[in-house]
Amino acid sequence: MISKKITIFLIVLACLVITVQQSLYTVDEVEQVIITQFGKPIGEPVMTAGLNAKMPFIQSVNAIDKRILEWDGAPSDMPTKDKLYISVDLFARWRITEPLQYFLRLRDERSAQSRLDDILGSETRNAVAKHELIEIIRTTNDRKPLRDAMLTKAERDLKMGNLVPINKGRKWVEEEIFTAAAEKVKVFGIELLDIRFKRINYNESVRPKIYDRMISERRQIAERFLSEGNGEAARIRGNRVRDLNKIQSEAYKAVETIRGLADAQAANIYAKSYSQSPEAMQLYQFTRTMRAYPDIIADNTTLVMSTDSDLLKFINGISHSGKQN
């Protein structure tokens, strides 16, 4: 009998504990709670943290996060106004400000993320389609590019390397997307706090063409530098040949001038030496004639001379001397 009473007491105690557990619930600091009865919201959302009571078994607790939440969309391909396909990766921050409306329209965070995918993706596509690529990538007109110091004056006059001016810029495009999307998500009890472009890249199909065009532009610049280098090398080689010819010409001129002065001085010395007496003049005539013989007479040389020739005069003298001997 006692054992039966203990069993009944334990069963009643267990039911009481379960009833108390079902009647009380705790609201966390980062949560807001909506009480539903048979799936329908009852009363106002519980916004403050602490211990609260509800009807057991027939009422349920639905916790909703009130912290700032993250939305990170998948990269999506879309065309710009200038018909360039780009891959845009966007992220946003949001929070639930009207939990009852959020619960009625979306129920949970998974549905909210899906709806944000639709709204933010659509508004991003609309904004990108209305602007050229330069407006989406650039932020301000204050940026000053580095310009190649080897650019010629003509190329500088053509403003090569200057950045194309923009009217709005990336921040303005982000603001357009934010303004349009924030208004649409309000009906779900959501406040959109911020959006940003995380990454913008060329579409995979057009990226090789863009890279090829960049390579072609770099190659054109390299070929121009190579052409200018070859022209400069040819100019240097031409100047070298010209300077070498000039040096050789001036050296030859100096040598001939010195040689002429030396010959003149030597002739003057000879003239002074051999003009001092008739015997000296005869000696000079004799020695000059003797020096001329090796240049005139060689092996198997035949000479035809007149009887009064100076050359023949000394040869005849040698022949007569030989006969006398």
LOGU-626870 format. One record per residue (C-alpha): x, y, z; residue number from 0. Coordinates in nm, 4 decimals. Layout:
<rec c1="X" c2="Y" c3="Z" resi="NUM"/>
...
END
This chain:
<rec c1="0.0000" c2="0.0000" c3="0.0000" resi="0"/>
<rec c1="0.2828" c2="0.2368" c3="0.0900" resi="1"/>
<rec c1="0.4679" c2="0.1491" c3="-0.2320" resi="2"/>
<rec c1="0.1561" c2="0.2361" c3="-0.4328" resi="3"/>
<rec c1="0.1278" c2="0.5757" c3="-0.2601" resi="4"/>
<rec c1="0.4940" c2="0.6487" c3="-0.3332" resi="5"/>
<rec c1="0.4442" c2="0.5648" c3="-0.6988" resi="6"/>
<rec c1="0.1421" c2="0.7926" c3="-0.7233" resi="7"/>
<rec c1="0.3360" c2="1.0690" c3="-0.5458" resi="8"/>
<rec c1="0.6251" c2="1.0373" c3="-0.7866" resi="9"/>
<rec c1="0.3933" c2="1.0466" c3="-1.0862" resi="10"/>
<rec c1="0.2181" c2="1.3588" c3="-0.9526" resi="11"/>
<rec c1="0.5535" c2="1.5204" c3="-0.8783" resi="12"/>
<rec c1="0.6816" c2="1.4445" c3="-1.2282" resi="13"/>
<rec c1="0.3641" c2="1.5906" c3="-1.3825" resi="14"/>
<rec c1="0.4022" c2="1.8970" c3="-1.1650" resi="15"/>
<rec c1="0.7655" c2="1.9426" c3="-1.2691" resi="16"/>
<rec c1="0.6767" c2="1.9034" c3="-1.6366" resi="17"/>
<rec c1="0.3871" c2="2.1486" c3="-1.5975" resi="18"/>
<rec c1="0.6157" c2="2.4044" c3="-1.4325" resi="19"/>
<rec c1="0.8777" c2="2.3552" c3="-1.7044" resi="20"/>
<rec c1="0.6127" c2="2.4058" c3="-1.9723" resi="21"/>
<rec c1="0.4789" c2="2.7161" c3="-1.7931" resi="22"/>
<rec c1="0.8113" c2="2.8988" c3="-1.7536" resi="23"/>
<rec c1="1.0608" c2="3.0074" c3="-2.0161" resi="24"/>
<rec c1="1.3717" c2="3.2271" c3="-2.0267" resi="25"/>
<rec c1="1.4374" c2="3.5099" c3="-2.2711" resi="26"/>
<rec c1="1.8055" c2="3.5562" c3="-2.3514" resi="27"/>
<rec c1="1.9767" c2="3.8955" c3="-2.3908" resi="28"/>
<rec c1="2.0203" c2="3.8447" c3="-2.7654" resi="29"/>
<rec c1="1.6689" c2="3.7136" c3="-2.8282" resi="30"/>
<rec c1="1.3141" c2="3.8340" c3="-2.8622" resi="31"/>
<rec c1="1.0264" c2="3.5889" c3="-2.8156" resi="32"/>
<rec c1="0.6852" c2="3.5444" c3="-2.9742" resi="33"/>
<rec c1="0.4324" c2="3.3200" c3="-2.7991" resi="34"/>
<rec c1="0.2082" c2="3.1179" c3="-3.0292" resi="35"/>
<rec c1="-0.1014" c2="2.9204" c3="-2.9465" resi="36"/>
<rec c1="-0.1823" c2="2.6447" c3="-3.1946" resi="37"/>
<rec c1="0.0576" c2="2.8171" c3="-3.4395" resi="38"/>
<rec c1="-0.0917" c2="3.1683" c3="-3.4076" resi="39"/>
<rec c1="0.0883" c2="3.4562" c3="-3.2285" resi="40"/>
<rec c1="-0.0612" c2="3.5547" c3="-2.8925" resi="41"/>
<rec c1="0.0004" c2="3.8976" c3="-2.7448" resi="42"/>
<rec c1="0.2957" c2="4.1261" c3="-2.8006" resi="43"/>
<rec c1="0.6519" c2="4.0059" c3="-2.8537" resi="44"/>
<rec c1="0.8613" c2="3.9708" c3="-2.5385" resi="45"/>
<rec c1="1.1594" c2="4.2003" c3="-2.5860" resi="46"/>
<rec c1="1.3198" c2="4.2079" c3="-2.2401" resi="47"/>
<rec c1="1.5439" c2="3.9368" c3="-2.1017" resi="48"/>
<rec c1="1.4368" c2="3.7346" c3="-1.7993" resi="49"/>
<rec c1="1.2042" c2="3.4620" c3="-1.6750" resi="50"/>
<rec c1="0.8478" c2="3.4596" c3="-1.8095" resi="51"/>
<rec c1="0.5378" c2="3.2420" c3="-1.7863" resi="52"/>
<rec c1="0.3018" c2="3.0949" c3="-2.0442" resi="53"/>
<rec c1="0.0220" c2="2.8452" c3="-2.0641" resi="54"/>
<rec c1="0.1691" c2="2.4976" c3="-2.0620" resi="55"/>
<rec c1="0.1317" c2="2.2542" c3="-2.3479" resi="56"/>
<rec c1="-0.0928" c2="2.4735" c3="-2.5692" resi="57"/>
<rec c1="0.1465" c2="2.7711" c3="-2.6079" resi="58"/>
<rec c1="0.4903" c2="2.7569" c3="-2.7732" resi="59"/>
<rec c1="0.7995" c2="2.9815" c3="-2.7483" resi="60"/>
<rec c1="0.9476" c2="3.1121" c3="-3.0734" resi="61"/>
<rec c1="1.2852" c2="3.2773" c3="-3.0219" resi="62"/>
<rec c1="1.3972" c2="3.5355" c3="-3.2756" resi="63"/>
<rec c1="1.7520" c2="3.6710" c3="-3.2890" resi="64"/>
<rec c1="1.7801" c2="4.0466" c3="-3.2335" resi="65"/>
<rec c1="2.1523" c2="4.0753" c3="-3.3085" resi="66"/>
<rec c1="2.2975" c2="4.2165" c3="-3.6296" resi="67"/>
<rec c1="2.2941" c2="3.9332" c3="-3.8836" resi="68"/>
<rec c1="2.5013" c2="3.8704" c3="-4.1942" resi="69"/>
<rec c1="2.3902" c2="3.8136" c3="-4.5505" resi="70"/>
<rec c1="2.6585" c2="3.6977" c3="-4.7939" resi="71"/>
<rec c1="2.5289" c2="3.6447" c3="-5.1445" resi="72"/>
<rec c1="2.6797" c2="3.4101" c3="-5.3979" resi="73"/>
<rec c1="2.8725" c2="3.5721" c3="-5.6883" resi="74"/>
<rec c1="2.6393" c2="3.6462" c3="-5.9771" resi="75"/>
<rec c1="2.7121" c2="3.7334" c3="-6.3410" resi="76"/>
<rec c1="2.5411" c2="4.0431" c3="-6.4772" resi="77"/>
<rec c1="2.5955" c2="4.2957" c3="-6.7614" resi="78"/>
<rec c1="2.6935" c2="4.6601" c3="-6.7155" resi="79"/>
<rec c1="2.5633" c2="4.9523" c3="-6.9168" resi="80"/>
<rec c1="2.8624" c2="4.9253" c3="-7.1536" resi="81"/>
<rec c1="2.7768" c2="4.5563" c3="-7.2203" resi="82"/>
<rec c1="3.0566" c2="4.4028" c3="-7.0155" resi="83"/>
<rec c1="2.9665" c2="4.0917" c3="-6.8181" resi="84"/>
<rec c1="3.1038" c2="4.1003" c3="-6.4646" resi="85"/>
<rec c1="3.0784" c2="3.8740" c3="-6.1629" resi="86"/>
<rec c1="2.9529" c2="4.0677" c3="-5.8584" resi="87"/>
<rec c1="2.9891" c2="3.9418" c3="-5.5005" resi="88"/>
<rec c1="2.7837" c2="4.1423" c3="-5.2479" resi="89"/>
<rec c1="2.7431" c2="4.1232" c3="-4.8713" resi="90"/>
<rec c1="2.5037" c2="4.2990" c3="-4.6316" resi="91"/>
<rec c1="2.4191" c2="4.3434" c3="-4.2630" resi="92"/>
<rec c1="2.0612" c2="4.3343" c3="-4.1302" resi="93"/>
<rec c1="1.8541" c2="4.2847" c3="-3.8190" resi="94"/>
<rec c1="1.4972" c2="4.2060" c3="-3.7166" resi="95"/>
<rec c1="1.3219" c2="4.5172" c3="-3.5822" resi="96"/>
<rec c1="0.9572" c2="4.4036" c3="-3.5947" resi="97"/>
<rec c1="0.9566" c2="4.0425" c3="-3.4745" resi="98"/>
<rec c1="0.5809" c2="3.9893" c3="-3.5068" resi="99"/>
<rec c1="0.5730" c2="4.1008" c3="-3.8685" resi="100"/>
<rec c1="0.8896" c2="3.9018" c3="-3.9371" resi="101"/>
<rec c1="0.7335" c2="3.5906" c3="-3.7819" resi="102"/>
<rec c1="0.4108" c2="3.6258" c3="-3.9751" resi="103"/>
<rec c1="0.5814" c2="3.6834" c3="-4.3117" resi="104"/>
<rec c1="0.8955" c2="3.4740" c3="-4.2914" resi="105"/>
<rec c1="0.8864" c2="3.2563" c3="-3.9768" resi="106"/>
<rec c1="1.2612" c2="3.1814" c3="-3.9659" resi="107"/>
<rec c1="1.6042" c2="3.3077" c3="-4.0675" resi="108"/>
<rec c1="1.6361" c2="3.0632" c3="-4.3557" resi="109"/>
<rec c1="1.3324" c2="3.2164" c3="-4.5265" resi="110"/>
<rec c1="1.4693" c2="3.5656" c3="-4.4543" resi="111"/>
<rec c1="1.8026" c2="3.4811" c3="-4.6166" resi="112"/>
<rec c1="1.6218" c2="3.3470" c3="-4.9227" resi="113"/>
<rec c1="1.4111" c2="3.6627" c3="-4.9531" resi="114"/>
<rec c1="1.7215" c2="3.8799" c3="-4.9151" resi="115"/>
<rec c1="1.8826" c2="3.6795" c3="-5.1949" resi="116"/>
<rec c1="1.5944" c2="3.7707" c3="-5.4237" resi="117"/>
<rec c1="1.5673" c2="4.1390" c3="-5.3285" resi="118"/>
<rec c1="1.9362" c2="4.2282" c3="-5.3061" resi="119"/>
<rec c1="2.0229" c2="4.0228" c3="-5.6145" resi="120"/>
<rec c1="1.7512" c2="4.1964" c3="-5.8161" resi="121"/>
<rec c1="1.8437" c2="4.5481" c3="-5.7019" resi="122"/>
<rec c1="2.2125" c2="4.4825" c3="-5.7617" resi="123"/>
<rec c1="2.1415" c2="4.3644" c3="-6.1147" resi="124"/>
<rec c1="1.9295" c2="4.6745" c3="-6.1836" resi="125"/>
<rec c1="2.1938" c2="4.9119" c3="-6.0477" resi="126"/>
<rec c1="2.4806" c2="4.7462" c3="-6.2379" resi="127"/>
<rec c1="2.2827" c2="4.7529" c3="-6.5627" resi="128"/>
<rec c1="2.2339" c2="5.1311" c3="-6.5279" resi="129"/>
<rec c1="2.6024" c2="5.2153" c3="-6.4840" resi="130"/>
<rec c1="2.9216" c2="5.1609" c3="-6.6781" resi="131"/>
<rec c1="3.1958" c2="4.9428" c3="-6.5365" resi="132"/>
<rec c1="3.4181" c2="5.2393" c3="-6.4480" resi="133"/>
<rec c1="3.1426" c2="5.3816" c3="-6.2273" resi="134"/>
<rec c1="3.1147" c2="5.0540" c3="-6.0338" resi="135"/>
<rec c1="3.4885" c2="5.0076" c3="-5.9813" resi="136"/>
<rec c1="3.6104" c2="5.3615" c3="-5.9139" resi="137"/>
<rec c1="3.5233" c2="5.5548" c3="-5.5986" resi="138"/>
<rec c1="3.6283" c2="5.9164" c3="-5.6592" resi="139"/>
<rec c1="3.7896" c2="6.1418" c3="-5.9191" resi="140"/>
<rec c1="4.0754" c2="6.2321" c3="-5.6817" resi="141"/>
<rec c1="4.2905" c2="5.9335" c3="-5.7694" resi="142"/>
<rec c1="4.6061" c2="6.0279" c3="-5.9609" resi="143"/>
<rec c1="4.7614" c2="5.7434" c3="-6.1645" resi="144"/>
<rec c1="5.1312" c2="5.6748" c3="-6.1919" resi="145"/>
<rec c1="5.2508" c2="5.7757" c3="-6.5377" resi="146"/>
<rec c1="5.5447" c2="5.6205" c3="-6.7171" resi="147"/>
<rec c1="5.8398" c2="5.8580" c3="-6.7081" resi="148"/>
<rec c1="5.9397" c2="5.7369" c3="-7.0553" resi="149"/>
<rec c1="5.6238" c2="5.8664" c3="-7.2205" resi="150"/>
<rec c1="5.7013" c2="6.1125" c3="-7.4973" resi="151"/>
<rec c1="5.5677" c2="6.4688" c3="-7.4996" resi="152"/>
<rec c1="5.3253" c2="6.3793" c3="-7.7802" resi="153"/>
<rec c1="5.1889" c2="6.0907" c3="-7.5737" resi="154"/>
<rec c1="5.1544" c2="6.3163" c3="-7.2706" resi="155"/>
<rec c1="4.9698" c2="6.5725" c3="-7.4818" resi="156"/>
<rec c1="4.7307" c2="6.2933" c3="-7.5836" resi="157"/>
<rec c1="4.6730" c2="6.2353" c3="-7.2081" resi="158"/>
<rec c1="4.7915" c2="5.8767" c3="-7.2245" resi="159"/>
<rec c1="4.7610" c2="5.7161" c3="-6.8816" resi="160"/>
<rec c1="4.4965" c2="5.9606" c3="-6.7569" resi="161"/>
<rec c1="4.1990" c2="5.8108" c3="-6.5748" resi="162"/>
<rec c1="3.8540" c2="5.8494" c3="-6.7235" resi="163"/>
<rec c1="3.6456" c2="6.0854" c3="-6.5038" resi="164"/>
<rec c1="3.3428" c2="5.9380" c3="-6.3269" resi="165"/>
<rec c1="3.0091" c2="6.0924" c3="-6.2336" resi="166"/>
<rec c1="2.9041" c2="5.8764" c3="-5.9373" resi="167"/>
<rec c1="3.1388" c2="5.5966" c3="-5.8360" resi="168"/>
<rec c1="3.1066" c2="5.2722" c3="-5.6449" resi="169"/>
<rec c1="2.9830" c2="5.4272" c3="-5.3176" resi="170"/>
<rec c1="2.6945" c2="5.5959" c3="-5.4973" resi="171"/>
<rec c1="2.5977" c2="5.2699" c3="-5.6695" resi="172"/>
<rec c1="2.6061" c2="5.0916" c3="-5.3346" resi="173"/>
<rec c1="2.3824" c2="5.3649" c3="-5.1918" resi="174"/>
<rec c1="2.1338" c2="5.3179" c3="-5.4760" resi="175"/>
<rec c1="2.1149" c2="4.9432" c3="-5.4089" resi="176"/>
<rec c1="2.0824" c2="5.0037" c3="-5.0335" resi="177"/>
<rec c1="1.8027" c2="5.2613" c3="-5.0683" resi="178"/>
<rec c1="1.5955" c2="5.0463" c3="-5.3042" resi="179"/>
<rec c1="1.6431" c2="4.7216" c3="-5.1107" resi="180"/>
<rec c1="1.5908" c2="4.8744" c3="-4.7632" resi="181"/>
<rec c1="1.2438" c2="4.9927" c3="-4.8606" resi="182"/>
<rec c1="1.1445" c2="4.6480" c3="-4.9864" resi="183"/>
<rec c1="1.2642" c2="4.4503" c3="-4.6838" resi="184"/>
<rec c1="1.0776" c2="4.6747" c3="-4.4379" resi="185"/>
<rec c1="0.7533" c2="4.4864" c3="-4.5055" resi="186"/>
<rec c1="0.9173" c2="4.1754" c3="-4.3560" resi="187"/>
<rec c1="1.0059" c2="4.3495" c3="-4.0300" resi="188"/>
<rec c1="1.3729" c2="4.3675" c3="-4.1353" resi="189"/>
<rec c1="1.6021" c2="4.6684" c3="-4.1190" resi="190"/>
<rec c1="1.8823" c2="4.6691" c3="-4.3755" resi="191"/>
<rec c1="2.1889" c2="4.8280" c3="-4.2123" resi="192"/>
<rec c1="2.4554" c2="4.8260" c3="-4.4811" resi="193"/>
<rec c1="2.5652" c2="4.6683" c3="-4.8086" resi="194"/>
<rec c1="2.9030" c2="4.6556" c3="-4.9772" resi="195"/>
<rec c1="3.0603" c2="4.5123" c3="-5.2917" resi="196"/>
<rec c1="3.2942" c2="4.2392" c3="-5.1722" resi="197"/>
<rec c1="3.4402" c2="4.1511" c3="-5.5101" resi="198"/>
<rec c1="3.3923" c2="4.2574" c3="-5.8713" resi="199"/>
<rec c1="3.5561" c2="4.0571" c3="-6.1465" resi="200"/>
<rec c1="3.5203" c2="3.9959" c3="-6.5166" resi="201"/>
<rec c1="3.3039" c2="3.7074" c3="-6.6249" resi="202"/>
<rec c1="3.4958" c2="3.3865" c3="-6.6971" resi="203"/>
<rec c1="3.3934" c2="3.3961" c3="-7.0637" resi="204"/>
<rec c1="3.5262" c2="3.7486" c3="-7.1276" resi="205"/>
<rec c1="3.8242" c2="3.7403" c3="-6.8921" resi="206"/>
<rec c1="4.0646" c2="3.5817" c3="-7.1480" resi="207"/>
<rec c1="3.9689" c2="3.8510" c3="-7.4033" resi="208"/>
<rec c1="4.0352" c2="4.1252" c3="-7.1495" resi="209"/>
<rec c1="4.3717" c2="3.9737" c3="-7.0604" resi="210"/>
<rec c1="4.4602" c2="3.9371" c3="-7.4291" resi="211"/>
<rec c1="4.3771" c2="4.3035" c3="-7.4866" resi="212"/>
<rec c1="4.5907" c2="4.4061" c3="-7.1881" resi="213"/>
<rec c1="4.8773" c2="4.1918" c3="-7.3178" resi="214"/>
<rec c1="4.8384" c2="4.3455" c3="-7.6641" resi="215"/>
<rec c1="4.8541" c2="4.6976" c3="-7.5202" resi="216"/>
<rec c1="5.1635" c2="4.6130" c3="-7.3165" resi="217"/>
<rec c1="5.3213" c2="4.4527" c3="-7.6229" resi="218"/>
<rec c1="5.2577" c2="4.7656" c3="-7.8303" resi="219"/>
<rec c1="5.4302" c2="4.9768" c3="-7.5661" resi="220"/>
<rec c1="5.7205" c2="4.7287" c3="-7.5524" resi="221"/>
<rec c1="5.7536" c2="4.7338" c3="-7.9315" resi="222"/>
<rec c1="5.7548" c2="5.1137" c3="-7.9284" resi="223"/>
<rec c1="6.0317" c2="5.1146" c3="-7.6683" resi="224"/>
<rec c1="6.2211" c2="4.8524" c3="-7.8720" resi="225"/>
<rec c1="6.1836" c2="5.0598" c3="-8.1891" resi="226"/>
<rec c1="6.3025" c2="5.3717" c3="-8.0095" resi="227"/>
<rec c1="6.5941" c2="5.1746" c3="-7.8658" resi="228"/>
<rec c1="6.6932" c2="5.0442" c3="-8.2099" resi="229"/>
<rec c1="6.6721" c2="5.3962" c3="-8.3513" resi="230"/>
<rec c1="6.8880" c2="5.5300" c3="-8.0700" resi="231"/>
<rec c1="7.1389" c2="5.2478" c3="-8.1218" resi="232"/>
<rec c1="7.1565" c2="5.3253" c3="-8.4970" resi="233"/>
<rec c1="7.2086" c2="5.6936" c3="-8.4179" resi="234"/>
<rec c1="7.4895" c2="5.6098" c3="-8.1744" resi="235"/>
<rec c1="7.6559" c2="5.3784" c3="-8.4281" resi="236"/>
<rec c1="7.6287" c2="5.6466" c3="-8.6984" resi="237"/>
<rec c1="7.7817" c2="5.9056" c3="-8.4664" resi="238"/>
<rec c1="8.0604" c2="5.6630" c3="-8.3840" resi="239"/>
<rec c1="8.1452" c2="5.6053" c3="-8.7530" resi="240"/>
<rec c1="8.1285" c2="5.9784" c3="-8.8211" resi="241"/>
<rec c1="8.3519" c2="6.0629" c3="-8.5250" resi="242"/>
<rec c1="8.5962" c2="5.7873" c3="-8.6229" resi="243"/>
<rec c1="8.6180" c2="5.9151" c3="-8.9807" resi="244"/>
<rec c1="8.6632" c2="6.2679" c3="-8.8511" resi="245"/>
<rec c1="8.9455" c2="6.1598" c3="-8.6188" resi="246"/>
<rec c1="9.1162" c2="5.9603" c3="-8.8941" resi="247"/>
<rec c1="9.0818" c2="6.2510" c3="-9.1393" resi="248"/>
<rec c1="9.2219" c2="6.5003" c3="-8.8917" resi="249"/>
<rec c1="9.5050" c2="6.2625" c3="-8.8010" resi="250"/>
<rec c1="9.5902" c2="6.2061" c3="-9.1709" resi="251"/>
<rec c1="9.5837" c2="6.5789" c3="-9.2277" resi="252"/>
<rec c1="9.8150" c2="6.6372" c3="-8.9324" resi="253"/>
<rec c1="10.0527" c2="6.3624" c3="-9.0495" resi="254"/>
<rec c1="10.0677" c2="6.4993" c3="-9.4029" resi="255"/>
<rec c1="10.1172" c2="6.8503" c3="-9.2712" resi="256"/>
<rec c1="10.4049" c2="6.7377" c3="-9.0503" resi="257"/>
<rec c1="10.5510" c2="6.5308" c3="-9.3310" resi="258"/>
<rec c1="10.5336" c2="6.8225" c3="-9.5738" resi="259"/>
<rec c1="10.6963" c2="7.0565" c3="-9.3243" resi="260"/>
<rec c1="10.9680" c2="6.7960" c3="-9.2621" resi="261"/>
<rec c1="11.0283" c2="6.7488" c3="-9.6331" resi="262"/>
<rec c1="11.0433" c2="7.1220" c3="-9.6829" resi="263"/>
<rec c1="11.2834" c2="7.1617" c3="-9.3944" resi="264"/>
<rec c1="11.4966" c2="6.8731" c3="-9.5224" resi="265"/>
<rec c1="11.5015" c2="7.0204" c3="-9.8741" resi="266"/>
<rec c1="11.5977" c2="7.3570" c3="-9.7274" resi="267"/>
<rec c1="11.8839" c2="7.1965" c3="-9.5331" resi="268"/>
<rec c1="11.9988" c2="7.0071" c3="-9.8444" resi="269"/>
<rec c1="11.9804" c2="7.3214" c3="-10.0531" resi="270"/>
<rec c1="12.1861" c2="7.5215" c3="-9.8032" resi="271"/>
<rec c1="12.4409" c2="7.2401" c3="-9.7686" resi="272"/>
<rec c1="12.4928" c2="7.1691" c3="-10.1398" resi="273"/>
<rec c1="12.4843" c2="7.5299" c3="-10.2552" resi="274"/>
<rec c1="12.7925" c2="7.6349" c3="-10.0621" resi="275"/>
<rec c1="13.0353" c2="7.5454" c3="-10.3541" resi="276"/>
<rec c1="13.0304" c2="7.4044" c3="-10.7097" resi="277"/>
<rec c1="13.1855" c2="7.0828" c3="-10.5812" resi="278"/>
<rec c1="12.9087" c2="7.0436" c3="-10.3279" resi="279"/>
<rec c1="12.6471" c2="7.0942" c3="-10.5988" resi="280"/>
<rec c1="12.8119" c2="6.8297" c3="-10.8144" resi="281"/>
<rec c1="12.8202" c2="6.5930" c3="-10.5156" resi="282"/>
<rec c1="12.4482" c2="6.6535" c3="-10.4524" resi="283"/>
<rec c1="12.3677" c2="6.5905" c3="-10.8192" resi="284"/>
<rec c1="12.5751" c2="6.2739" c3="-10.8145" resi="285"/>
<rec c1="12.4217" c2="6.1314" c3="-10.4906" resi="286"/>
<rec c1="12.0639" c2="6.2097" c3="-10.6000" resi="287"/>
<rec c1="12.1268" c2="6.0354" c3="-10.9319" resi="288"/>
<rec c1="12.2742" c2="5.7326" c3="-10.7557" resi="289"/>
<rec c1="11.9667" c2="5.7132" c3="-10.5309" resi="290"/>
<rec c1="11.7414" c2="5.7186" c3="-10.8359" resi="291"/>
<rec c1="11.9141" c2="5.4217" c3="-11.0051" resi="292"/>
<rec c1="11.7594" c2="5.1481" c3="-10.7757" resi="293"/>
<rec c1="11.4137" c2="5.2928" c3="-10.8361" resi="294"/>
<rec c1="11.4607" c2="5.3108" c3="-11.2136" resi="295"/>
<rec c1="11.6787" c2="5.0128" c3="-11.2992" resi="296"/>
<rec c1="11.5728" c2="4.6623" c3="-11.1959" resi="297"/>
<rec c1="11.6489" c2="4.3139" c3="-11.3284" resi="298"/>
<rec c1="11.5898" c2="4.2777" c3="-11.7045" resi="299"/>
<rec c1="11.5293" c2="4.6532" c3="-11.7399" resi="300"/>
<rec c1="11.5779" c2="4.8104" c3="-12.0818" resi="301"/>
<rec c1="11.6398" c2="5.1884" c3="-12.0946" resi="302"/>
<rec c1="11.6291" c2="5.4071" c3="-12.4038" resi="303"/>
<rec c1="11.8027" c2="5.7404" c3="-12.3286" resi="304"/>
<rec c1="11.9462" c2="6.0286" c3="-12.5267" resi="305"/>
<rec c1="12.3201" c2="6.0886" c3="-12.5290" resi="306"/>
<rec c1="12.2868" c2="6.4053" c3="-12.3190" resi="307"/>
<rec c1="12.0798" c2="6.2418" c3="-12.0401" resi="308"/>
<rec c1="12.2042" c2="6.3009" c3="-11.6850" resi="309"/>
<rec c1="12.1578" c2="5.9343" c3="-11.6029" resi="310"/>
<rec c1="12.3584" c2="5.8265" c3="-11.9031" resi="311"/>
<rec c1="12.6319" c2="6.0732" c3="-11.8201" resi="312"/>
<rec c1="12.7300" c2="5.8942" c3="-11.4960" resi="313"/>
<rec c1="12.6878" c2="5.5503" c3="-11.6514" resi="314"/>
<rec c1="12.9187" c2="5.6454" c3="-11.9393" resi="315"/>
<rec c1="13.1683" c2="5.7737" c3="-11.6865" resi="316"/>
<rec c1="13.1599" c2="5.4425" c3="-11.5034" resi="317"/>
<rec c1="13.2024" c2="5.2552" c3="-11.8369" resi="318"/>
<rec c1="13.5032" c2="5.4725" c3="-11.9397" resi="319"/>
<rec c1="13.6651" c2="5.4252" c3="-11.6030" resi="320"/>
<rec c1="13.6232" c2="5.0496" c3="-11.6413" resi="321"/>
<rec c1="13.7872" c2="5.0487" c3="-11.9855" resi="322"/>
<rec c1="14.0805" c2="5.2500" c3="-11.8535" resi="323"/>
<rec c1="14.1227" c2="5.0035" c3="-11.5754" resi="324"/>
END
